[in-house]
Amino acid sequence: MGKVILIGMGGVGSVVAHKSARLPDIFEEITLASRRAQSCEKVRRLIGGNDIDVAQVDADNVDDLVSLIEKKQPDLVVNTALPYQDLTIMEACLRTGVNYLDTANYEHPERPGFEYKEQWAYHGRFKERGIMALLGSGFDPGVTNVFIAHMNKNHFDEMKYIDILDANGGDHGLPFATNFNLEINLREITQEGKYYEDGKWKTTPPLSVHDSFDFPGVGKREKYLLYHEEMESLVKHFPEIKRIRFWMTFGESYLKHLEVLQNVGMTRIDEVEVDGVKIAPLKVLQAVMPNPADLGSRTKGKTCIGCIVDGIRDGEEKRRYIYNICDHEEAYRDVGSQAISYTTGVPAMIGAKMMLEGKWAGKGVFNMEQFDPDPFMADLNAYGLPWQEQVL
Ligand SMILES: NC(=O)c1ccc[n+]([C@@H]2O[C@H](COP(=O)([O-])OP(=O)(O)OC[C@H]3O[C@@H](n4cnc5c(N)ncnc54)[C@H](OP(=O)(O)O)[C@@H]3O)[C@@H](O)[C@H]2O)c1
C-alpha cells in the first residue's frame, strides 16, 4: 500500500519497525533511518528482515533529510527521533511533498516546555502542498486523544471534565531509570504542573499536587499532576471541555533520586564548562544512565493508561473510564521491548496504517482527535493494545 521511512531507531522506533514489518501488504517498503547506522542495523537484526533498508541520517539537518527522502521516495515519514527534530523533519517533508507523522510535540533544545504553536504553524503550507501531518500518534498523546474522540462520538452529548491517568506499575529492579528517553522524560516532569479550567490555564509547582488512585491491573498508586501536550489540542478541538488534567504515577525511589539529581544540578539543560568542554548536565546524566530501550528483558508488571470523562448523555450526568492495560513481559515477548516503548510504538504504527490505508486523510496538520476514532480503536484491539471501558 505504501513506502515508509522510519526515523529514529531507539526504543519506540524499534517497536514501530517490528509491528510495521509484520504487515507487508500495508508497509510495502520500509527504510530504517537513524543518527547512527548501527541503531538501524540492530533493529533490522532483531526483526530478521533482510528486505528492510537501512540509512544513516542526521535529522537535525534538512538537506540531509531531503536527500534521503528523494532517494527513497516514500509515501510517509514516521518520526520516532526526539522532539527536537520535529520541525526539521516537517520542513523536509514539505520540501519533498511527503506525509509526516510523529509521537511527541516539538521542543526547543535550549528551552524547557512545549506547545503546538510551531507545528500548527505548518498547517497552511502542508495544506497548500497537498500533504498531511499527523501529530502525537503515541499513547499519551495519541491513544488518549483517540479515547476522548471515542467518548465524544459514542458516549457523550457534552464532555465537561476530563482526567487523563497514566500509571506505570513496572519494575526493572534498578534504583533509578526512565522508561523512555531520559532527557525528554526529565524535562517533562520537572517543569511546572499545568491544567485547564474554565477557559484558563492554571499552574502549580512541579509535582506538588497529588493523590492516590486504584489503577486496574496495577493497584493503588500515588499520581501527580503534570502538564501534558494532548490537553492543548483537546481543549482546542473540544471547546466545551470545562476542565482537563493529566496525572502520572511515580514511585518513592524515583522521586527521591529525582530530588537529589535536581538539588545537585544534574537535571539542568543549560551548558556548564568542564575542562574546556561545554555540556548540559542532563546530557551527562543521560550518558551514564541505562538506555531505556535495553530495559525490556528486566521489566515486570503492567501499565494502565486511560481517561475518565464526566459529562452529559441524554440529559443525564454520566461518568466513564476507558483504559488499556499493557504487560511489560508480554510486550517484551512480542517485540523485545518494555511496555512504554510498546504503548508508544504500536499507536505510531496504527497511525501510519490509517494514513497509508486512507482511513485518516486530509491536507494540513492534524491532531489525532480530529479523525474518526472507530478504525483506530479497532486496530488497538487487533495489534496488541486492547482497551476496556467502565461506567463509574
Ligand atoms: N506519545 C507518547 O506516548 C510517547 C511516549 C514515550 C516517548 N515518546 C516519544 O518517542 C520518541 C522516541 O523516544 P524513545 O524513548 O524511543 O527515545 P530513544 O530511545 O532515545 O530514541 C531516540 C532515537 O532518535 C534518534 N535520534 C536522535 N537524534 C537524532 C538525529 N539528529 N538524527 C537522527 N536520529 C536521531 C536516536 O538515534 P541513534 O540511536 O541512531 O543515536 C535514537 O535512536 C521521543 O520523541 C519521545 O518523546 C512519546
The ligand as an SDF file (V2000), in Angstrom:
LIG
                    3D

 48 52  0  0  0  0  0  0  0  0999 V2000
    3.3730    9.9000   22.8370 N   0  0  0  0  0  0  0  0  0  0  0  0
    3.8690    9.0400   23.6970 C   0  0  0  0  0  0  0  0  0  0  0  0
    3.1100    8.3040   24.3420 O   0  0  0  0  0  0  0  0  0  0  0  0
    5.3500    8.9110   23.8910 C   0  0  0  0  0  0  0  0  0  0  0  0
    5.8280    8.1040   24.9360 C   0  0  0  0  0  0  0  0  0  0  0  0
    7.2020    7.8890   25.0420 C   0  0  0  0  0  0  0  0  0  0  0  0
    8.0640    8.5120   24.1360 C   0  0  0  0  0  0  0  0  0  0  0  0
    7.5630    9.3280   23.1590 N   0  0  0  0  0  0  0  0  0  0  0  0
    8.4600    9.9850   22.1880 C   0  0  0  0  0  0  0  0  0  0  0  0
    9.0410    8.9970   21.3610 O   0  0  0  0  0  0  0  0  0  0  0  0
   10.2780    9.4960   20.8570 C   0  0  0  0  0  0  0  0  0  0  0  0
   11.3290    8.4180   20.9640 C   0  0  0  0  0  0  0  0  0  0  0  0
   11.5150    8.0580   22.3220 O   0  0  0  0  0  0  0  0  0  0  0  0
   12.4930    6.8480   22.7110 P   0  0  0  0  0  0  0  0  0  0  0  0
   12.2530    6.5120   24.1190 O   0  0  0  0  0  0  0  0  0  0  0  0
   12.4360    5.8210   21.6560 O   0  0  0  0  0  0  0  0  0  0  0  0
   13.8980    7.6070   22.6410 O   0  0  0  0  0  0  0  0  0  0  0  0
   15.3370    6.9600   22.3540 P   0  0  0  0  0  0  0  0  0  0  0  0
   15.3450    5.5270   22.7310 O   0  0  0  0  0  0  0  0  0  0  0  0
   16.3190    7.8990   22.9310 O   0  0  0  0  0  0  0  0  0  0  0  0
   15.4010    7.0060   20.7580 O   0  0  0  0  0  0  0  0  0  0  0  0
   15.5220    8.1960   20.0430 C   0  0  0  0  0  0  0  0  0  0  0  0
   16.2110    7.8590   18.7460 C   0  0  0  0  0  0  0  0  0  0  0  0
   16.3100    9.0690   17.9990 O   0  0  0  0  0  0  0  0  0  0  0  0
   17.4980    9.0440   17.3000 C   0  0  0  0  0  0  0  0  0  0  0  0
   17.9990   10.3990   17.0580 N   0  0  0  0  0  0  0  0  0  0  0  0
   18.2890   11.3530   17.9800 C   0  0  0  0  0  0  0  0  0  0  0  0
   18.7500   12.4440   17.3600 N   0  0  0  0  0  0  0  0  0  0  0  0
   18.7370   12.1620   16.0330 C   0  0  0  0  0  0  0  0  0  0  0  0
   19.1290   12.8890   14.8650 C   0  0  0  0  0  0  0  0  0  0  0  0
   19.5870   14.1300   14.9530 N   0  0  0  0  0  0  0  0  0  0  0  0
   19.0180   12.2730   13.6700 N   0  0  0  0  0  0  0  0  0  0  0  0
   18.5340   11.0130   13.5620 C   0  0  0  0  0  0  0  0  0  0  0  0
   18.1610   10.2780   14.6250 N   0  0  0  0  0  0  0  0  0  0  0  0
   18.2610   10.8530   15.8440 C   0  0  0  0  0  0  0  0  0  0  0  0
   18.4940    8.3060   18.1710 C   0  0  0  0  0  0  0  0  0  0  0  0
   19.3650    7.7640   17.2190 O   0  0  0  0  0  0  0  0  0  0  0  0
   20.6670    6.8370   17.3810 P   0  0  0  0  0  0  0  0  0  0  0  0
   20.2530    5.6560   18.2050 O   0  0  0  0  0  0  0  0  0  0  0  0
   20.9190    6.4590   15.9610 O   0  0  0  0  0  0  0  0  0  0  0  0
   21.7310    7.6570   18.0060 O   0  0  0  0  0  0  0  0  0  0  0  0
   17.6200    7.3250   18.9260 C   0  0  0  0  0  0  0  0  0  0  0  0
   17.6800    6.0430   18.3690 O   0  0  0  0  0  0  0  0  0  0  0  0
   10.5750   10.7650   21.6520 C   0  0  0  0  0  0  0  0  0  0  0  0
   10.2180   11.8800   20.8630 O   0  0  0  0  0  0  0  0  0  0  0  0
    9.6510   10.6730   22.8320 C   0  0  0  0  0  0  0  0  0  0  0  0
    9.2840   11.9280   23.3390 O   0  0  0  0  0  0  0  0  0  0  0  0
    6.2260    9.5200   23.0050 C   0  0  0  0  0  0  0  0  0  0  0  0
  1  2  1  0
  2  3  2  0
  2  4  1  0
  4  5  1  0
  4 48  2  0
  5  6  2  0
  6  7  1  0
  7  8  2  0
  8  9  1  0
  8 48  1  0
  9 10  1  0
  9 46  1  0
 10 11  1  0
 11 12  1  0
 11 44  1  0
 12 13  1  0
 13 14  1  0
 14 15  2  0
 14 16  1  0
 14 17  1  0
 17 18  1  0
 18 19  2  0
 18 20  1  0
 18 21  1  0
 21 22  1  0
 22 23  1  0
 23 24  1  0
 23 42  1  0
 24 25  1  0
 25 26  1  0
 25 36  1  0
 26 27  1  0
 26 35  1  0
 27 28  2  0
 28 29  1  0
 29 30  1  0
 29 35  2  0
 30 31  1  0
 30 32  2  0
 32 33  1  0
 33 34  2  0
 34 35  1  0
 36 37  1  0
 36 42  1  0
 37 38  1  0
 38 39  2  0
 38 40  1  0
 38 41  1  0
 42 43  1  0
 44 45  1  0
 44 46  1  0
 46 47  1  0
M  CHG  2   8   1  16  -1
M  END
$$$$
